[in-house]
Amino acid sequence: MLCPCRDAYLVNDSKTAAFIFKGPYSNWKKVINKELDPIRGLIRGMFIVEGDSKIILDQVKAAQELVNTASKIPVDFEK
């Protein structure tokens, strides 16, 4: 079931976010191509979290849905 978008806004300063999920381009490419689960990548040290990583670990299903949605967007990755 799809939920309607209720709000959208520009975040001017990412440092005010509860967390920042960081990793190399090559790992993000694997996530978007569904070759790597972002939570497994985090646990394996392929990504790092600045801030409250508990939020992500408590919301695994939401993280997976974000990847599912992002992977539907056509992308030509740099080599």
C-alpha positions, 0 to 999 in steps of 0.5 A, spaced: 500 500 500 502 506 498 502 512 502 501 519 500 506 524 500 504 529 506 510 534 506 516 535 502 521 541 504 528 543 502 533 541 508 539 547 508 544 544 513 544 536 513 548 537 520 542 538 523 539 531 521 539 526 526 544 522 523 548 522 516 549 515 513 556 515 509 559 511 504 563 510 498 560 511 491 562 504 489 558 502 495 552 506 494 552 504 487 551 496 490 545 499 494 541 502 489 543 496 484 540 491 490 547 488 490 548 490 498 543 491 503 545 498 507 544 495 514 548 489 512 553 494 509 553 498 515 554 492 520 560 490 515 563 497 516 562 499 508 558 505 511 558 509 517 553 513 521 554 520 524 549 521 529 544 516 532 545 509 528 540 506 533 534 510 529 536 506 523 537 500 526 530 501 529 527 502 522 530 497 518 524 496 514 523 503 512 531 503 510 529 497 505 523 501 502 527 507 501 532 503 497 526 499 493 524 506 491 530 509 489 532 503 485 526 504 481 529 511 478 533 510 472 540 511 473 547 511 469 552 510 474 559 513 472 564 508 471 
